[in-house]
């Protein structure tokens, strides 16, 4: 349903939260320190609509590029 972690790195902490809202919606909040990028891989679900900081992520992308600072990823499964 939800989880939270803080992982120290040489550049500063990585903070991450995950929340599941029912069967069709989940949200990731990941904060990266400055001068750091990352990739988030979400399981392949062709019926999912994924946004990163409010922008639609094309379904062909295998990973979401995370930037320094706050990253908010929302996944909504369209079962219609």
Secondary structure, 3 states (H helix, E strand, C coil): CEEEEEECCCCCCEEEEEEEECCCEEEEEEEECCCCCEEECCCCCCCEEEEECCEECCCCCCCEEECCEEEEEEEEECCC
